[in-house]
Amino acid sequence: MSSTGWANFYNTTRAARKVIVVDLGFLGDTVHLVPALWELRRAYAQAELHVLTTRVGAEVLAQAPCVDRTWVFPLGAPSPPWWKHWGVLRALRHERFDVAINFSGSDRSVFTLAAIGARRSLAYQGGRRHFWQRWLVPEWIPRQTLPSPVFEGRRHLLGLGGFPLAAARFDFVLPPGQQRWAADNVPAGALHLSVSASLPLKEWPLANNVDLVRRLLAQRPGSRLVATTAPNPREQARLAALGDAVRDERLQLISAPLSIGLLAALLQRCALHVGPDSGVLHLAAALGVPTVAIFRRYADMADWLPRGPHHAHLTAPCDCVNAKFAPCAAAGVARCLGGIAAEAVGAAIFQLLGEPVETKATHTGAGSVSP
């Protein structure tokens, strides 16, 4: 295959009957994958569309009717040895896929793509470049600057491969049972608060969360707040500490483990989501819920920020990003994010809700706020 064979990939594979996307991402990554999957569903209308993903990714895609089947790749921390993957790879190879696609070019996904043995495979040179990659996957889209956010970048890659593109869409469909659970457990129009992230240094300090909740309840007496977190002990402890600090029946803590489907149904009941750089933020945005995001500044931050008039973000410069020895790592508290005042976050919330509230300041010197 020539070095530019990828530019004609769709025209030479449009008769495919079985297509698979290899994307081993977790919550946020998988949410950003969905618009590209809708493009593939439309382009290969006659084909089965499969996705190899993580367990969390499979939960996300259970709400995406464009996907016919998900396959779970057993990833975790730490990841299991290679032989634990052989069963699913052997089963995938027996499926005899016509087309396999990967958007990241990471080493693990490239080896997986090759092991599946599809008749035609396409990958993006997003990861490290190795001499052996073309032995495994002949057709590569060269590394380049992609449009933001991430889901637009993935759609753009399909366009480079000759795929016709329509307007981006997420179009999640939640089963009635999940919606009934949310209606029974979540007040309509509540504000959703996410107090944790996958890494402590991505989290707004707990004291700031407490300050925000107190301000919201004082300035908006009719508010109902719902706070959730992941089931791991560290994040559960943060949620419990929030409840201990703010003893108010208008603050509802949901500590029980939630499937991604139930979390999505919960978010759909809410007027707004507030939280750090995490997968929950991306799920809320994809569901059309307005968001206020709290981020440390890093090189590709813009790729992960929700866009549009219904979203706001507050950011702070960070000394820990890309540092070999992160100054805040020992304490597990992001000092930079601590400089973003609850008053600033509250002002962003009220602005999105169309409920102006007088404040003495909109942000501290450490952070900035943007729509």
N, C-alpha and C positions, 0 to 999 in steps of 0.2 A: 504494500500500500504506500502511495506517495506521501510526502510530508504534509500535503494539504488535503489528503483524503477525507479528513474530518469535516471539511467545509461542505462536502456533498453527502454526509453520513445519512441524513434522513431520506434523501431522494433514492439512495441505494438500499434502504432497509424498510421502506414504507409498507412492504407486504408482510412484515414480521407478524407472527401469530402469538409469540410469547416473549415478553420483555421483562427484564429485571433491573432495578436500580439498587446499587450497593451503597448504603449510607449508614455508617455505624455511629451516628450521633445520638445524643440524649434529647432532653425535652426541647430546648430552644433550637438546636440544630434541625430537629425533625419538623418543628413548626415551620421553619424557613424553607424546608424542602417541599412542602405541600403545593405551592403554586407551580413549581416545575412539574410535579406529578400530574396536575391537571392539564398542563400542556402536552405531556406524553399521552395522557388518556385521550385527548382530542386528536393528536397526530396519529396514534395507533388505535383508532376506534374499534378495529376488529380484533385486537390482540388482548390477551390476558396481561395485566400489569401487576408484577410482583415487586416487593421491596424486601431486601435483607437489611435488618436494622437491629437495634438493641431492644431489650424488654420494654423500657420506657418508650422508645420510639414506636414499638408496635401498639402500645396503648394510645398514643397520639393518633396513629394512622387508622385505628379502629373507628375514629370519628370522621374519616375522609373517604367518602364513597367512591372516589376515583380509583382506589386501590382494590384489586381483586383478592390479593393474598399477601400476608406479611410472614416473614421468616425471622426467627429470633436468633441472633448471634450472641453467644454467652460472654458478654463483657462485664467486667466489674473492677473493683479495686482491692487487691491486684487482679489483673486479667488472668484467666485460667491458662494452663499450658496449651500448646497448639493442638495436641491430640484430642482435647475436649471439643474442638471445633469440627473434627473429621466427620462426625455423623451428619451434621447439617450440610456440610459441603458435598458429601457424597450424594445426599438426597437432592440437592440443587443440581448437581451434575446430571443426574438421571432425568431431570426435567427437560433437558435439551433446549435451552433458551436460544432464540434467534438473535436477541440483542441484549447486551449488558452495558450499563452506563454508571459512571462514578464522577462526582463533582469535586472531589478533594485531592486525589492523587496521593493520599497518605500510603505509607508502605503496606500497612495491614490491609487496606482496602484494595490495593493493586494486586497483592498476592491472592486475595479472595476472589477478585474479579477474574483472574487467570484460572483459578481452580474451578470456577463454575463452568468454564469451557463453552461459553456462548459462541455462536457462529461469527458474530461481529461484536466487538467491544470498543467503547469510546471512553476516554478519561481526560481529565483536566490536569495540567501540570501545576497543581497548586501547592504540592509538597516539595520535598527534596528531590533533586534530579539525580538519577543513577543510570549508569550505562546499561544495566540489565532490564530497565523498564520496558523498552521496546521489544524485548524478547517475550515479555508477558502480555503486553497490550500494544498492538501495532499502531493504533490510531490515538493521537494525543492532540488536544487543543493546547497551544503554547500558553505559558503564564503571561498574564497581562493585567492591567488595571480594570477592575470590574465595577459596574455601577452598584450603588448602595440603595437600600439595605441588602442583607445577604440573599434574601429570596429573589431580589431583582438580579443579582449577580448570577444566580443559578439559571434563571430564565434566559439571561443574556447568553450564557454558554450554549444553551439549546439553539438560540438564534444563530450563533456562529456555526453550529452544526447543520444549518439548513432547515431547522424546524420552524414552521409558521407559528407566530406568537399572537395571542389575544390579550385582553386585559388580565392583569394578575387577579387571582381569586384564591381564597382559602375554603370557603363554603363547607365548614364543618357541619355535620348533622349529628345531633345528640339524641340517643334513644329516649323514648318517653319515660322510662323508669328512672333515668338519671335526672330528667327535668322534674319529675314528681318529687324525688328526694330533695332537690334544691328548693322547690317551692315549700316543702314541709319544714326545712331547716334553716333557710336563709331569708332574712327580711328583704323584700323588694326595695331596690334603691340604696342598699347598704354600701358603705365604702369598704373595699377589701384592702387589708394591710398584710404585706408579706415581710416578715421581720428577718428572714434568713436568706442565705445564698449558698452555693456549693462550697465556697471558700470564705473563711472568716474575714479576709481582707477585702471582700466585695461588699460587706455588710455595713449598713448605717449603724453606728453604735446604739446599743439598747437604750441608753439614757436619752438619746435623741428621739427614738421611737416613743418612749414614754411621754416626753415633752409634747410631741405632736398629738398623741391621742388626747392628752389632757386639754390642749388648746382646742382641738376639734370639738370635744364634748362641751367645753365652756362657751365657745363662740357659735356653735350650731347645736343647741340643746336637743333638737329632734333627731340628731344623727344616730344611726346604728352602724357600728363598726364590726367587721368580721376579720379575724386574724387567723391565718393558717401557716403551717410549716411542714417540712418533711418529717418522716417518722424516726429519723436517727436521734440518738440521745442528746447530742449537742444542740440540735435545733429545737428539740422538744423542751430542753431546759430554758432556752431563750424565750420560747412562747410562754412557759409557766412563769418566768420572771416578769414578763410584761403584765400578765394577769395579776400577779402579787402586787405590782407597783400601782396598777390602775384598777381598783376594785369598784367597778361600775357595771351594772347590768346591761348598759348599752354597748359594752364591749363584749363580743362573743368570741371565745376561743374554740377553735376546732382542732383538737389534738389527735383525733382518731385518724389513722392512715386513710388517705383518699386516693382512689384511682384517678388517672388523668381525666377520665370521662366525668366523674363526679366533680373534680376540681373545675373542669370547663363549665359544667352546669351551674356551679356556685358562682363563677365569674360572670356568667351571663345574667345573673340576678342583680349584679352590682352596678352602681352608677359610675364607679371609678376604681381603679387599682393603683395602689401606691407601693413601691418596693424597689429593691436594689437590682443590680445587673444579674438577672437570673432567668431561667426558662419560663417561670410563671409570668413574667413581664411579656414575653413574646406570645405566650398563649392568650393572654388578655387582649393584646393588640390585635391578634388574628381573629378574635371573636368580636371585634368591634367595640371593645370596652375602652373608654378613655384611660390614659395612664399618666402617672407622674413617676419618673424614673430617677434614681440616684446612682451616679456613676463616678468611678475614678477615671481620670483621663488616661487613655493609652492609644497606641498607634492606630488601630483599626476600630476604635470605639464607634465611629460614625456608622459602620456597617451594622451595628447591633442596636441602634436607637430607633424606636418607633417614630414614624414621620407623620406630619399633618397637624391640622389645627386642634385636634382632640387629644394631642399628646404634648407633654412638657418634660423637660429633663433638667436636673441640676447636677453640675459636675465640679470636681475638685482636682487640682494638680496633685500627683502622687509620686513620692520618692521611692516607693516600693516596686512600682511597675518596672519590669526588666532588670531589677537589681539582683545581683547574685546573692546577697544577704539582705533580705528585706528588713528595713529598720523596725517595722511594726509586727513582724512575724512572731517574735517571742511572746508578745502580749496578746496576739490574736485580735487586735482591735485596730481598725484603720483610722489613724489620727487625722488623715486628710479628710475623710468623709465626716468625721466628727465636727469639722469646721463648717459644714452645711447646716445652718440653724433650722430648727423646727419651724420657726416663724416663716422662713423662706419657702419651705415645703408647703406649709399651710396656705400661703399666699397663692402658690401655683395651683393648689387644689381648688380654692375658691374661685380663681379665675376660670378654670375649666368648667366648674359648675355654674358659672355665671352669677356668682354670689359674692360681690366685692366686700371685703372686710378691711377696715382700717388697720394698718400695721406701721410700726416705726421704721422698719427696714424690710427690704425684700430678699436680701441675702447678705451673708457675711463676706469678709474679704477673701476667704479661702475658697469659696465656691462661686459658680455662676449659674444662672437659670436662663433657659431658652425654650421657646415654644417648639 
